[in-house]
Amino acid sequence: MRCRALAGLILATVLIAVGSSVTRSHTPIASRWNYNEHLYPIFRDNCGNCHREGGIAPMSLVTYQEAYPWAQSIREEVLGLRMPPWRAEDGFGDFSNGHALSAQEMDMILEWSSGGYPQGPRDLQPEQILKSTEWALGVPDVELVMDETFSIASDVNDVVRYFVLPTSLDRTSLLVGADIMPGASAVVRDVAIYVDSSGTARRLDALDDEAGFGVNTDFPTSAPVALWSPGQQQVLQESVAHSLAAGSDIVARIHYKKTWITEGESFADTTTVGLYFSGEPAATLASVQVDSPAVTANLSLEFSYPIEQALDIVALLPEVSIAAKDVQIIGITPTGEEYPLLFLREPGTAWPTRYWLDAPISLPAGSSIHVNAVLYPGAGRNADDSLLGGDANAPIRLVLDYVPSSPVAN
């Protein structure tokens, strides 16, 4: 009897301990927001293009069962302002293609992720998000398809490739937008689109036995006319356009990158580029590239670019290949008036973005563009291939897209 009583006491003690452990490991439901009603629309609209089955991200967030195991990681990424990948500081310049989370959306995510991450009504099952087969900007005026499939071998995890897409245009056209329909959406990380009328890209393509050609110092020689990343909002311009001469080629620079989910798999890609033209007269966009000094021994990197003729700045394309805390870009008039253009937090080359201003910033002759970067101690360069030409040693490069009232100095 005494043994049975002792065994019963031990069993009761174990059950109490297990129950206590389970109770301690369970997060009480304290969130006013649940996934099905409140979080799913946020994830769908801001994350669903990447974080879905077959998307470029390593996990899906568009079902409750897939999202809740990542609740703490989601919280950390949102608190660190790393996701969605929009680096521009809100209020320092206004942009038509911004896609940062609103304060309310951030609060809802943070409360849900720390408040027990409830699922919500089971009869409100979110719809599955599939790879889109429709163009976000509407049906393009011209669709250009890679003429040869590119194969990404199972042992290749990260590669950049350029593909020449002849336009066969018989007259100069005004390009107001571009979009991408990736073939292998699980590995197409980003795409830059160039206009080449020199034949350089065709020559490099002919020298390469595989589809397209690899990274080469002869290309590009100028900035891309469009950039694409999954989830990044594409923009159709209304009053400005890039001039696309008759017979020009479109060159698509595709960055293929696998995640830990897709490593070891092989892929075949045939991506399509959609072009949008303007039938109305539009101001022709021009670009100028500003390169920073090549070497810095300090914790800051400052440089300026003088503007000799009046111009209207329409967009900015920064490329920061050094570890920086932040980068500030302002326009300064001859009278000392300052125009905030762009402020980047933790910039890098992982998600190339052209920041389209809501409204052009007019700067008179004699103004300057001033760039100030705060660097991390011992900041080093990354090894990513540049989207731009120019000085290969410059740790910061900036492309200004503008409409001149008269030519701007280079």
C-alpha positions as CSV (number, residue, x, y, z in Angstrom):
1,M,0.0,0.0,0.0
2,R,2.8,2.3,1.0
3,C,4.5,1.7,-2.4
4,R,1.3,2.3,-4.3
5,A,0.7,5.5,-2.4
6,L,4.2,6.7,-3.1
7,A,3.8,5.8,-6.8
8,G,0.6,7.8,-6.9
9,L,2.2,10.8,-5.3
10,I,5.1,10.7,-7.8
11,L,2.6,10.4,-10.7
12,A,0.6,13.3,-9.3
13,T,3.7,15.4,-8.9
14,V,4.8,14.7,-12.5
15,L,1.4,15.6,-13.9
16,I,1.4,18.8,-11.9
17,A,4.9,19.6,-13.2
18,V,3.9,18.8,-16.8
19,G,0.7,20.9,-16.5
20,S,2.6,23.7,-15.0
21,S,5.2,23.6,-17.8
22,V,2.4,23.6,-20.5
23,T,0.7,26.5,-18.8
24,R,4.0,28.5,-18.6
25,S,4.8,27.8,-22.3
26,H,1.4,28.9,-23.5
27,T,1.1,32.6,-24.4
28,P,-2.2,34.0,-23.2
29,I,-4.4,35.6,-25.8
30,A,-4.1,39.3,-25.2
31,S,-4.3,40.7,-28.7
32,R,-7.4,42.5,-30.0
33,W,-6.4,41.5,-33.5
34,N,-6.6,38.1,-35.1
35,Y,-5.1,36.6,-38.2
36,N,-8.1,35.8,-40.3
37,E,-9.8,39.2,-39.9
38,H,-7.0,41.7,-39.4
39,L,-3.5,40.3,-40.1
40,Y,-4.2,38.4,-43.3
41,P,-5.2,41.6,-45.3
42,I,-1.9,43.2,-44.2
43,F,0.2,40.2,-45.1
44,R,-1.6,39.7,-48.4
45,D,-1.2,43.3,-49.6
46,N,2.3,43.9,-48.2
47,C,4.0,40.5,-48.1
48,G,2.0,38.2,-50.3
49,N,4.0,38.7,-53.6
50,C,7.1,37.2,-51.9
51,H,5.8,35.3,-48.9
52,R,3.6,32.8,-50.6
53,E,3.9,29.3,-51.9
54,G,6.4,29.4,-54.8
55,G,7.4,33.0,-54.0
56,I,11.0,34.3,-53.6
57,A,10.8,34.4,-49.8
58,P,11.7,31.2,-47.8
59,M,8.3,31.0,-46.0
60,S,4.7,31.8,-46.7
61,L,2.7,34.2,-44.5
62,V,-0.7,33.9,-46.2
63,T,-2.2,31.2,-44.2
64,Y,-2.5,31.1,-40.4
65,Q,-0.8,27.7,-40.2
66,E,2.2,29.0,-42.1
67,A,2.4,32.5,-40.4
68,Y,2.1,31.9,-36.7
69,P,5.3,29.8,-36.2
70,W,7.1,32.9,-37.5
71,A,5.3,35.4,-35.2
72,Q,8.4,36.4,-33.3
73,S,10.6,36.7,-36.4
74,I,7.8,38.9,-38.0
75,R,7.9,41.1,-34.9
76,E,11.6,41.5,-35.1
77,E,11.6,42.3,-38.8
78,V,8.8,44.9,-38.4
79,L,10.4,46.5,-35.3
80,G,13.7,46.7,-37.2
81,L,12.0,48.3,-40.2
82,R,13.5,45.6,-42.4
83,M,10.2,44.3,-43.8
84,P,8.6,45.2,-46.1
85,P,12.0,46.2,-47.7
86,W,11.4,50.0,-48.0
87,R,14.4,51.9,-46.7
88,A,13.2,55.5,-47.2
89,E,12.4,57.5,-44.0
90,D,8.8,58.6,-44.0
91,G,8.4,62.4,-44.3
92,F,11.9,63.0,-45.7
93,G,10.7,63.3,-49.3
94,D,7.4,62.0,-50.6
95,F,7.3,59.1,-53.0
96,S,4.7,57.7,-55.3
97,N,5.9,54.1,-55.1
98,G,6.4,53.9,-51.3
99,H,5.2,50.8,-49.6
100,A,6.1,51.1,-45.9
101,L,3.6,49.8,-43.3
102,S,1.4,52.4,-41.7
103,A,1.7,53.0,-38.0
104,Q,-1.7,51.3,-37.4
105,E,-0.6,48.2,-39.4
106,M,2.7,48.0,-37.4
107,D,0.8,48.3,-34.1
108,M,-1.6,45.5,-35.2
109,I,1.3,43.2,-36.2
110,L,3.2,43.9,-33.0
111,E,0.2,43.3,-30.7
112,W,-0.8,40.1,-32.5
113,S,2.7,38.7,-32.4
114,S,3.2,39.3,-28.7
115,G,-0.4,38.7,-27.7
116,G,-0.9,35.0,-28.4
117,Y,-1.3,35.4,-32.2
118,P,-5.0,34.3,-32.3
119,Q,-6.3,32.8,-35.5
120,G,-9.8,34.3,-35.4
121,P,-13.1,33.0,-36.7
122,R,-12.5,29.6,-38.4
123,D,-15.2,30.3,-41.0
124,L,-13.2,33.2,-42.4
125,Q,-10.5,31.2,-44.1
126,P,-8.3,33.5,-46.3
127,E,-8.1,32.7,-50.0
128,Q,-5.0,31.1,-51.3
129,I,-2.6,33.5,-53.1
130,L,-1.2,32.1,-56.3
131,K,1.4,33.4,-58.8
132,S,-0.2,36.3,-60.7
133,T,-0.9,35.8,-64.4
134,E,-2.1,39.4,-64.8
135,W,0.0,42.5,-65.4
136,A,-0.1,44.9,-62.4
137,L,-0.1,47.9,-64.7
138,G,-2.5,46.5,-67.2
139,V,-1.8,44.8,-70.6
140,P,1.5,46.2,-71.9
141,D,1.9,47.8,-75.3
142,V,4.7,45.4,-76.1
143,E,5.7,42.1,-74.5
144,L,9.2,40.9,-74.9
145,V,10.0,37.2,-74.0
146,M,13.5,35.8,-73.5
147,D,14.2,33.9,-76.7
148,E,16.1,31.2,-74.8
149,T,15.4,29.5,-71.5
150,F,18.0,30.1,-68.9
151,S,18.8,27.1,-66.6
152,I,19.9,27.6,-63.0
153,A,21.7,24.4,-61.9
154,S,21.1,22.8,-58.5
155,D,24.5,23.8,-57.2
156,V,24.2,27.5,-58.2
157,N,22.6,29.6,-55.5
158,D,23.2,33.2,-56.6
159,V,23.9,34.4,-60.2
160,V,23.4,37.6,-62.3
161,R,22.6,37.3,-66.0
162,Y,21.9,39.8,-68.8
163,F,19.4,39.0,-71.6
164,V,19.0,40.9,-74.9
165,L,15.4,41.5,-76.0
166,P,15.2,43.2,-79.4
167,T,12.2,45.7,-79.6
168,S,12.0,45.8,-83.4
169,L,10.5,49.3,-83.1
170,D,10.6,51.3,-86.3
171,R,10.3,54.7,-84.7
172,T,11.3,56.5,-81.5
173,S,8.9,55.7,-78.7
174,L,8.3,57.3,-75.3
175,L,8.7,54.7,-72.5
176,V,6.6,55.6,-69.5
177,G,6.7,52.3,-67.6
178,A,7.9,48.6,-67.5
179,D,6.9,45.5,-65.7
180,I,8.1,42.0,-65.3
181,M,6.4,38.6,-65.4
182,P,9.0,36.2,-64.0
183,G,9.1,32.7,-65.3
184,A,10.7,31.1,-62.2
185,S,9.3,33.3,-59.5
186,A,10.9,31.3,-56.7
187,V,14.4,32.5,-57.7
188,V,13.9,35.8,-59.7
189,R,15.0,38.2,-57.0
190,D,15.2,41.5,-58.9
191,V,15.4,42.7,-62.5
192,A,16.9,45.9,-64.0
193,I,15.9,47.0,-67.4
194,Y,18.3,48.9,-69.7
195,V,18.0,50.5,-73.2
196,D,20.9,49.7,-75.5
197,S,21.3,51.2,-78.9
198,S,25.0,50.7,-79.2
199,G,25.0,46.9,-79.9
200,T,27.3,46.3,-76.9
201,A,24.9,43.8,-75.3
202,R,24.4,41.9,-78.6
203,R,28.1,41.6,-78.9
204,L,28.6,40.2,-75.4
205,D,25.6,37.9,-75.9
206,A,27.2,36.4,-79.1
207,L,30.5,35.7,-77.2
208,D,28.7,33.7,-74.5
209,D,27.7,30.1,-75.0
210,E,24.8,30.1,-72.5
211,A,21.6,32.1,-72.7
212,G,22.4,35.8,-72.3
213,F,25.7,36.9,-70.9
214,G,27.3,37.3,-67.4
215,V,28.7,40.3,-65.5
216,N,31.0,42.3,-67.7
217,T,32.8,45.6,-67.3
218,D,31.6,46.7,-70.8
219,F,28.0,46.7,-69.7
220,P,26.1,48.6,-68.4
221,T,27.3,52.0,-69.4
222,S,24.3,53.9,-68.1
223,A,21.6,53.6,-65.4
224,P,18.6,51.2,-65.9
225,V,15.4,52.8,-67.1
226,A,13.3,50.6,-64.8
227,L,13.7,48.3,-61.7
228,W,11.5,45.4,-60.6
229,S,11.4,43.3,-57.4
230,P,8.5,41.1,-56.3
231,G,6.2,43.2,-54.2
232,Q,7.7,46.5,-55.3
233,Q,5.1,48.9,-56.7
234,Q,5.6,49.7,-60.3
235,V,4.9,53.2,-61.6
236,L,3.4,54.5,-64.8
237,Q,4.6,58.0,-65.5
238,E,2.1,60.5,-66.8
239,S,4.2,63.5,-67.9
240,V,7.8,62.2,-68.3
241,A,9.2,59.4,-70.3
242,H,12.5,57.7,-71.4
243,S,13.2,58.0,-75.1
244,L,13.5,54.6,-76.8
245,A,15.1,55.0,-80.3
246,A,14.0,52.9,-83.2
247,G,16.0,49.6,-83.3
248,S,17.1,49.8,-79.7
249,D,17.4,46.7,-77.6
250,I,15.9,46.2,-74.1
251,V,18.4,44.4,-71.9
252,A,17.1,42.6,-68.8
253,R,19.6,42.1,-65.9
254,I,18.1,39.3,-63.8
255,H,19.4,38.4,-60.4
256,Y,18.6,34.8,-59.5
257,K,18.9,34.0,-55.8
258,K,17.8,30.8,-53.9
259,T,16.7,30.6,-50.3
260,W,17.4,27.8,-47.8
261,I,14.1,26.3,-49.1
262,T,15.1,26.2,-52.7
263,E,18.8,25.4,-52.4
264,G,19.7,22.2,-54.2
265,E,16.9,22.6,-56.7
266,S,17.3,23.4,-60.4
267,F,15.2,25.9,-62.2
268,A,14.4,27.0,-65.8
269,D,13.4,30.6,-66.4
270,T,11.8,32.4,-69.3
271,T,10.9,35.9,-68.0
272,T,8.8,38.3,-70.0
273,V,9.3,42.1,-70.0
274,G,6.2,44.4,-70.5
275,L,6.7,47.9,-71.9
276,Y,4.3,50.8,-71.7
277,F,4.4,53.7,-74.1
278,S,2.9,57.1,-74.1
279,G,0.7,58.3,-77.0
280,E,0.8,61.9,-75.7
281,P,3.7,64.3,-75.8
282,A,5.9,63.9,-72.7
283,A,9.0,65.5,-71.3
284,T,12.1,63.4,-71.9
285,L,13.8,62.1,-68.8
286,A,17.6,62.4,-68.5
287,S,19.9,61.0,-65.9
288,V,23.1,61.9,-64.3
289,Q,25.2,59.7,-62.0
290,V,27.1,61.1,-59.0
291,D,29.9,58.9,-57.6
292,S,31.3,59.4,-54.1
293,P,35.0,59.5,-53.3
294,A,36.6,56.1,-53.4
295,V,38.2,56.0,-50.0
296,T,37.2,57.1,-46.6
297,A,38.9,56.7,-43.2
298,N,36.2,58.4,-41.2
299,L,32.8,57.4,-39.8
300,S,31.1,59.6,-42.4
301,L,31.3,60.1,-46.1
302,E,30.2,63.4,-47.5
303,F,30.2,64.7,-51.1
304,S,28.4,67.2,-53.3
305,Y,27.4,67.6,-56.9
306,P,27.1,71.1,-58.4
307,I,24.1,71.8,-60.7
308,E,25.0,74.3,-63.3
309,Q,21.6,74.5,-65.1
310,A,18.1,74.6,-63.7
311,L,16.3,71.2,-63.5
312,D,13.4,69.3,-62.0
313,I,14.4,66.2,-60.1
314,V,11.9,63.4,-60.7
315,A,13.5,60.3,-59.1
316,L,16.6,59.1,-57.3
317,L,18.3,55.7,-57.6
318,P,20.9,55.2,-54.9
319,E,23.4,52.3,-54.7
320,V,25.2,52.0,-51.4
321,S,27.8,49.2,-51.3
322,I,29.3,50.1,-48.0
323,A,28.0,49.3,-44.5
324,A,26.2,52.6,-43.5
325,K,23.8,53.4,-40.7
326,D,22.0,56.0,-42.9
327,V,22.4,58.1,-46.0
328,Q,20.9,61.6,-46.3
329,I,20.4,63.4,-49.6
330,I,19.3,67.0,-49.9
331,G,19.1,69.7,-52.5
332,I,20.6,73.1,-51.6
333,T,19.8,76.2,-53.5
334,P,22.3,79.1,-54.0
335,T,20.4,81.0,-51.2
336,G,20.8,78.1,-48.8
337,E,17.3,76.8,-49.0
338,E,17.3,73.0,-48.4
339,Y,15.0,70.4,-50.0
340,P,14.9,67.0,-48.4
341,L,15.1,64.4,-51.1
342,L,15.8,61.0,-49.6
343,F,16.8,59.6,-46.2
344,L,17.8,55.9,-46.1
345,R,18.0,53.7,-43.0
346,E,20.4,50.8,-43.1
347,P,20.8,51.0,-46.9
348,G,22.3,48.2,-49.0
349,T,22.2,46.6,-52.4
350,A,19.8,43.8,-51.6
351,W,16.6,45.5,-52.8
352,P,17.5,48.0,-55.5
353,T,14.9,50.7,-55.7
354,R,14.2,53.9,-57.7
355,Y,12.5,56.4,-55.5
356,W,9.9,58.3,-57.6
357,L,9.0,61.7,-56.1
358,D,5.3,62.5,-55.7
359,A,6.1,65.9,-57.3
360,P,9.3,67.1,-59.1
361,I,11.7,69.2,-57.0
362,S,12.8,72.2,-58.9
363,L,16.4,73.4,-58.3
364,P,17.8,76.6,-59.9
365,A,21.2,76.9,-61.5
366,G,23.9,77.1,-58.9
367,S,22.3,74.6,-56.6
368,S,23.9,71.4,-55.3
369,I,23.1,67.9,-54.3
370,H,24.6,67.1,-51.0
371,V,25.0,63.5,-49.7
372,N,26.0,62.6,-46.2
373,A,26.4,59.0,-45.1
374,V,27.0,57.8,-41.5
375,L,29.2,54.7,-41.6
376,Y,29.7,51.8,-39.2
377,P,33.2,51.5,-37.7
378,G,35.4,49.5,-39.9
379,A,32.7,49.6,-42.7
380,G,33.6,47.4,-45.6
381,R,32.4,47.1,-49.2
382,N,30.1,44.3,-50.2
383,A,30.8,42.1,-53.2
384,D,27.5,42.6,-55.0
385,D,27.7,43.5,-58.7
386,S,26.8,47.1,-59.5
387,L,23.7,48.0,-61.5
388,L,25.5,51.1,-62.7
389,G,28.5,52.0,-64.7
390,G,30.9,54.7,-63.6
391,D,33.7,54.5,-61.0
392,A,33.9,50.9,-59.8
393,N,35.7,52.1,-56.6
394,A,32.9,54.4,-55.4
395,P,31.2,53.0,-52.3
396,I,28.1,55.2,-53.0
397,R,26.6,56.0,-56.3
398,L,23.5,58.1,-57.0
399,V,21.5,58.4,-60.2
400,L,19.4,61.5,-60.5
401,D,16.5,61.4,-63.0
402,Y,15.5,64.8,-64.1
403,V,13.8,67.0,-66.7
404,P,16.1,69.8,-67.6
405,S,14.9,73.3,-68.4
406,S,18.3,73.4,-70.1
407,P,21.2,70.9,-70.2
408,V,22.7,69.9,-66.9
409,A,26.5,69.6,-66.4
410,N,28.0,66.1,-66.2
